[in-house]
Amino acid sequence: MATSPQQTLVMDLDGTLIRSDTTHELLVLCLRWQPFLLPLAILKLLKRRSAGKRWLVERFGHHIDPKDLPYEQNALSLVHQFRENNQEVWLVSGADDQIVKSIASHLGVFARAQGSTTEVNLTAANKTSFLTKHLSGDFAYAGNSTHDIDVWKSADRGYGFNAPSAAYALRAKNDAPKVTEVIARKSSLPYLRKTMRLHQWMKNILIFVVPGLMLSTLTIANYLELLGAFICFGFMASGTYILNDLFDIPDDRKHATKKLRQIAAGNLSVPLASFALLALISSSVIGAFLLDEMFGWMLILYALTTIAYSFRLKRLPVIDVFVLSALFTIRVWAGAFIVDAPPSAWLTLFIGLVFLSLALAKRYVEISKLSQRRSVSGRGYQAGDEPMVLAFGSAAANAAVISLAIYGLLAPSRLIDNPTIMTILAAIVAGWFMRIWLVAVRGQLNDDPVLFAVKDKVSLLCLFAAALLVASESLRPIWIQWF
């Protein structure tokens, strides 16, 4: 990318220097911290956009830390290229002036920084007017949107970052393309698929736990309803994952691995994520009530619990892991309502304890990666909590095994009435838990124990053995009838 000796580079902020949009993120922060103010925020933006931006910054701007923003490395390279040629670089953006100046101060590479004030929204024609007034010579402009086309027309040359095709149709005086493509415009669908976490749909297999214990009595209609229930829970789970990622943008950017999540990294825009969230959740709820009313209410309970978790509960130590456990248990109950066979209290207790232990394992892994005197970003745990979380998690695992043994051997009402099978199952579960916690203590467990179990060969072997035992016992009436 050649530069002219007299040129000043003018760099846009949202979508160019950073891959995200600060105004959109401020709206999400408003929804997260003071949701009752969101209608007022939108009204202010519609009435006078520049004043609305300042109103948002004054209330929620402190959550946006310049050092954590998803900077576009190609844009930074372009900035350094101009500076190496002793050319000035300006940061001029439609984002609020306070945000723009804080980012410029953090980077320390801009000769001037200017954003929107309460009187002027510095985009399109307003930005063009500002630049032609304050820059006597030619300037190069780096931007990304249709609002920047007016600026590119007045610039000597331009650089496009995910820019629309109309930008590249602009011609310079020598009839050469005025705007050079730095980053090509690309589809957001791959990033949306990643944010939906389709691999997490594996957790919804819990819907089949109770139906799996009564295979011999299920009908074709039951199987179709269970498939529909699985999809409904998948849509709801994906929608709530997106909601969680939106609310967690500032916290995720401070995390070693979560900063790579698509919204936090700026690969998926807030508007598209919000639209997908609403579409997934609404279609999930409608489909659930069409299947079964009680199943629909269980899905609503799951959604409300997840939203409460995303808003506040995940920041409360101990309470957060119980909520995670409840979310898994709700899946089991939802599947039970589809086949009209609510599980016993002992089975519910077993399922709850299993996922309580796994939730504690997840927190243990996060805490174990901390240095001393630090806390888990967005959570209520500190580095010194590691021994207690280990004790809590192993105790929950032991309690789960005991509850399964009591259910299989002593419960007055149980779906599998075979003490031998239940004893073997309890032994398999105990061995599996020992492996999970041993791997966790060794630092070989990733941030999600459930996904680890899905990929781990030993865990899959344990699951296969347990499923084979349960299936053989559940299908015993059919074996007896046939053979």
Disulfide bonds with the S-S distance in Angstrom:
none
